[in-house]
Amino acid sequence: MSNARPIVIALLAALLVATVGGTVTDIGPWYQSLQKPAWQPPDWLFGPAWTLIFALAGLSAATAWRDEPTREDREWLVALFSLNGFLNVLWSLLFFRMRRPDWALIEVGALWLSILVLILVLARYSRPAALLLVPYLAWVTFASALNWRVVQLNAPF
């Protein structure tokens, strides 16, 4: 069980972040009334995309945990993934619950940087763990552009 423990913990943490983020995401009347660019994917695609991203992030964390050489490195790993999870949920809270896509646009920069830092830190010890986060960075890059366009089309908030 000791080899499976990091995997179980990482996947449970990813599930927790996904669940909390999902509970603050409301695609009801307010969201539906926003003008969105023609290139926005259909709403049904976001759930599967985030599910895949969170699964890959959990696998990345478990892989990195296994490959990190010291306890101190593992503590940094937990701190970086925790910060990233917090920023992920905060974006959803700002955009959907507080209905402030403009504030979410500012915050998404911190979320994007947290993913980049994770990739760079993980690459020092575990290239596979770092590569598992590349789709997350790509998706948040795309989501940032989408967020920016929604702000342009709907401001002021």
C-alpha contacts under 8 A as a table, 3 or more apart, distances in Angstrom:
res1	aa1	res2	aa2	distance
1	M	4	A	5.08
1	M	5	R	5.97
2	S	5	R	5.15
2	S	6	P	7.70
3	N	6	P	6.77
3	N	7	I	7.73
4	A	7	I	5.27
4	A	8	V	6.18
5	R	8	V	5.18
5	R	9	I	6.10
6	P	9	I	5.11
6	P	10	A	5.89
6	P	62	A	5.22
6	P	65	W	6.80
6	P	66	R	7.61
7	I	10	A	5.18
7	I	11	L	6.04
7	I	58	G	7.30
7	I	59	L	6.81
7	I	61	A	7.82
7	I	62	A	4.81
7	I	63	T	7.85
8	V	11	L	5.25
8	V	12	L	6.02
9	I	12	L	5.10
9	I	13	A	6.07
9	I	62	A	7.98
10	A	13	A	5.09
10	A	14	A	6.18
10	A	58	G	4.83
10	A	59	L	7.07
10	A	61	A	5.92
10	A	62	A	5.72
11	L	14	A	5.02
11	L	15	L	6.05
11	L	55	A	6.92
11	L	58	G	4.71
11	L	59	L	7.07
12	L	15	L	4.93
12	L	16	L	6.07
12	L	58	G	7.99
13	A	16	L	5.00
13	A	17	V	6.30
13	A	58	G	7.41
14	A	17	V	5.22
14	A	18	A	6.12
14	A	54	F	5.60
14	A	55	A	7.05
14	A	57	A	7.04
14	A	58	G	5.56
14	A	85	G	7.91
15	L	18	A	5.03
15	L	19	T	5.95
15	L	54	F	7.27
16	L	19	T	5.09
16	L	20	V	6.10
17	V	20	V	5.27
17	V	21	G	5.93
17	V	85	G	5.85
17	V	86	F	7.77
17	V	88	N	7.72
17	V	89	V	6.78
18	A	21	G	5.10
18	A	22	G	5.90
18	A	50	W	7.83
18	A	51	T	7.78
18	A	54	F	7.03
19	T	22	G	4.96
19	T	23	T	6.19
20	V	23	T	5.16
20	V	24	V	6.65
20	V	89	V	6.78
21	G	24	V	5.49
21	G	25	T	6.34
21	G	88	N	7.25
21	G	89	V	4.76
21	G	92	S	6.05
21	G	93	L	7.51
22	G	25	T	5.05
23	T	26	D	7.63
24	V	89	V	7.98
24	V	92	S	6.29
24	V	93	L	5.67
24	V	96	F	6.67
24	V	97	R	5.82
25	T	92	S	5.92
25	T	93	L	7.14
25	T	96	F	5.37
25	T	97	R	6.70
26	D	31	Y	7.29
26	D	96	F	5.72
26	D	97	R	6.88
27	I	30	W	7.31
27	I	31	Y	5.13
27	I	32	Q	6.46
27	I	96	F	7.52
28	G	31	Y	5.65
28	G	32	Q	6.07
29	P	32	Q	5.00
29	P	33	S	5.99
30	W	33	S	5.25
30	W	34	L	6.76
31	Y	34	L	5.41
31	Y	96	F	7.42
34	L	150	V	7.40
34	L	154	N	6.59
35	Q	150	V	6.58
35	Q	153	L	6.00
35	Q	154	N	6.32
36	K	40	Q	6.79
36	K	149	R	7.27
36	K	150	V	5.58
36	K	153	L	7.06
37	P	40	Q	5.64
37	P	146	L	7.55
37	P	149	R	6.76
37	P	150	V	7.18
40	Q	146	L	6.95
41	P	45	L	6.56
41	P	46	F	7.79
42	P	45	L	5.68
42	P	46	F	7.59
43	D	46	F	5.80
43	D	47	G	7.94
44	W	47	G	6.23
44	W	48	P	7.63
45	L	48	P	5.70
45	L	49	A	6.15
46	F	49	A	5.08
46	F	50	W	6.04
47	G	50	W	5.33
47	G	51	T	6.07
48	P	51	T	4.96
48	P	52	L	6.18
49	A	52	L	5.30
49	A	53	I	6.20
50	W	53	I	4.88
50	W	54	F	5.98
51	T	54	F	5.29
51	T	55	A	6.13
52	L	55	A	5.09
52	L	56	L	6.13
53	I	56	L	5.14
53	I	57	A	6.07
53	I	133	L	7.82
53	I	135	P	6.82
53	I	136	Y	5.60
54	F	57	A	4.91
54	F	58	G	6.06
55	A	58	G	5.15
55	A	59	L	6.20
56	L	59	L	5.02
56	L	60	S	5.97
56	L	132	L	5.68
56	L	133	L	6.76
57	A	60	S	4.86
57	A	61	A	6.14
57	A	132	L	6.65
57	A	133	L	6.02
57	A	136	Y	7.75
58	G	61	A	5.13
58	G	62	A	6.25
59	L	62	A	5.13
59	L	63	T	6.01
59	L	129	A	7.45
59	L	132	L	7.55
60	S	63	T	5.10
60	S	64	A	5.98
60	S	128	P	7.46
60	S	129	A	4.24
60	S	130	A	6.83
60	S	132	L	5.62
60	S	133	L	6.84
61	A	64	A	5.11
61	A	65	W	5.98
61	A	77	L	7.66
61	A	81	F	7.64
61	A	129	A	6.83
62	A	65	W	5.06
62	A	66	R	6.31
63	T	66	R	5.22
63	T	67	D	6.30
63	T	126	S	7.41
63	T	128	P	7.52
63	T	129	A	5.58
64	A	67	D	4.97
64	A	68	E	5.76
64	A	77	L	7.79
64	A	122	L	6.53
64	A	125	Y	7.30
64	A	126	S	5.79
64	A	129	A	5.46
65	W	68	E	5.36
65	W	74	R	6.06
65	W	77	L	7.40
67	D	125	Y	6.23
67	D	126	S	5.99
68	E	71	R	7.85
68	E	73	D	6.01
68	E	74	R	6.10
68	E	125	Y	5.98
68	E	126	S	7.47
69	P	73	D	6.77
69	P	74	R	7.94
69	P	125	Y	7.66
70	T	73	D	5.19
70	T	74	R	6.42
71	R	74	R	4.99
71	R	75	E	6.24
72	E	75	E	5.04
72	E	76	W	6.37
73	D	76	W	5.12
73	D	77	L	6.20
74	R	77	L	4.83
74	R	78	V	6.27
75	E	78	V	5.14
75	E	79	A	6.21
76	W	79	A	4.96
76	W	80	L	6.03
77	L	80	L	5.24
77	L	81	F	6.16
78	V	81	F	5.26
78	V	82	S	5.91
79	A	82	S	5.04
79	A	83	L	6.10
80	L	83	L	5.16
80	L	84	N	6.18
80	L	114	S	7.37
80	L	118	L	6.59
81	F	84	N	5.00
81	F	85	G	6.11
81	F	118	L	7.47
82	S	85	G	5.05
82	S	86	F	6.18
83	L	86	F	5.09
83	L	87	L	6.20
83	L	114	S	7.41
84	N	87	L	5.11
84	N	88	N	6.06
84	N	111	L	6.39
84	N	114	S	5.65
84	N	115	I	6.83
85	G	88	N	5.02
85	G	89	V	6.32
86	F	89	V	5.33
86	F	90	L	6.04
87	L	90	L	4.88
87	L	91	W	6.18
87	L	107	E	7.71
87	L	108	V	7.96
87	L	110	A	7.27
87	L	111	L	5.43
88	N	91	W	5.42
88	N	92	S	6.81
88	N	111	L	6.38
89	V	92	S	5.25
89	V	93	L	6.19
90	L	93	L	4.92
90	L	94	L	6.07
90	L	107	E	7.96
91	W	94	L	5.20
91	W	95	F	6.05
91	W	104	A	5.32
91	W	107	E	6.42
91	W	108	V	6.50
91	W	111	L	7.96
92	S	95	F	5.21
92	S	96	F	5.61
92	S	97	R	7.13
92	S	104	A	7.70
93	L	96	F	5.62
93	L	97	R	4.92
93	L	98	M	6.18
94	L	97	R	6.02
94	L	98	M	4.97
94	L	99	R	6.26
94	L	100	R	5.46
94	L	101	P	6.75
94	L	103	W	6.45
94	L	104	A	5.33
95	F	98	M	6.10
95	F	99	R	5.00
95	F	100	R	4.91
95	F	101	P	4.56
95	F	102	D	7.83
95	F	103	W	7.38
95	F	104	A	5.36
96	F	99	R	4.95
96	F	100	R	7.23
96	F	101	P	7.72
99	R	157	F	7.82
100	R	103	W	5.36
100	R	104	A	6.28
100	R	157	F	6.33
101	P	104	A	4.80
101	P	105	L	5.97
101	P	147	N	6.66
101	P	150	V	7.39
101	P	151	V	6.09
101	P	157	F	7.72
102	D	105	L	5.09
102	D	106	I	6.71
102	D	148	W	7.91
102	D	151	V	5.85
102	D	155	A	7.84
102	D	157	F	7.15
103	W	106	I	5.22
103	W	107	E	6.30
104	A	107	E	4.91
104	A	108	V	5.89
104	A	147	N	7.71
105	L	108	V	5.26
105	L	109	G	7.16
105	L	144	S	6.78
105	L	147	N	6.04
105	L	148	W	6.28
105	L	151	V	7.93
106	I	109	G	5.90
106	I	110	A	7.74
107	E	110	A	5.42
107	E	111	L	6.60
108	V	111	L	4.84
108	V	112	W	6.00
108	V	140	V	7.89
108	V	144	S	6.48
109	G	112	W	5.11
109	G	113	L	6.16
109	G	144	S	7.98
110	A	113	L	5.06
110	A	114	S	6.09
111	L	114	S	5.11
111	L	115	I	6.50
112	W	115	I	5.29
112	W	116	L	6.37
112	W	137	L	6.59
112	W	140	V	6.42
112	W	141	T	7.12
113	L	116	L	4.97
113	L	117	V	6.03
114	S	117	V	5.13
114	S	118	L	6.17
115	I	118	L	5.04
115	I	119	I	6.23
115	I	133	L	7.34
115	I	136	Y	7.53
115	I	137	L	6.11
116	L	119	I	5.08
116	L	120	L	6.21
116	L	137	L	7.01
117	V	120	L	5.10
117	V	121	V	5.99
118	L	121	V	5.19
118	L	122	L	5.85
118	L	130	A	7.24
119	I	122	L	5.24
119	I	123	A	5.96
119	I	129	A	7.86
119	I	130	A	4.56
119	I	131	L	7.24
119	I	133	L	6.50
119	I	134	V	7.57
120	L	123	A	5.21
120	L	124	R	6.94
120	L	130	A	7.13
121	V	124	R	5.68
121	V	125	Y	7.67
121	V	130	A	7.95
122	L	125	Y	5.63
122	L	126	S	5.47
122	L	127	R	6.70
122	L	129	A	6.32
122	L	130	A	5.15
123	A	126	S	5.13
123	A	127	R	4.56
123	A	128	P	7.78
123	A	129	A	7.25
123	A	130	A	5.18
123	A	131	L	7.98
124	R	127	R	7.13
126	S	129	A	5.32
126	S	130	A	6.41
127	R	130	A	5.06
127	R	131	L	6.11
128	P	131	L	5.11
128	P	132	L	6.26
129	A	132	L	5.27
129	A	133	L	7.04
130	A	133	L	5.56
130	A	134	V	7.12
131	L	134	V	5.31
132	L	135	P	6.93
133	L	136	Y	5.18
133	L	137	L	6.44
134	V	137	L	5.10
134	V	138	A	6.17
135	P	138	A	4.95
135	P	139	W	6.01
136	Y	139	W	5.13
136	Y	140	V	6.13
137	L	140	V	5.21
137	L	141	T	6.03
138	A	141	T	5.04
138	A	142	F	6.28
139	W	142	F	5.06
139	W	143	A	6.00
140	V	143	A	4.76
140	V	144	S	5.86
141	T	144	S	5.11
141	T	145	A	6.53
142	F	145	A	5.22
142	F	146	L	6.29
143	A	146	L	4.87
143	A	147	N	5.93
144	S	147	N	4.95
144	S	148	W	6.07
145	A	148	W	5.03
145	A	149	R	6.25
146	L	149	R	5.14
146	L	150	V	6.20
147	N	150	V	5.12
147	N	151	V	6.27
148	W	151	V	5.20
148	W	152	Q	6.29
149	R	152	Q	4.94
149	R	153	L	6.11
150	V	153	L	5.13
150	V	154	N	6.01
151	V	154	N	5.29
151	V	155	A	5.35
151	V	156	P	7.76
152	Q	155	A	5.87
154	N	157	F	7.50
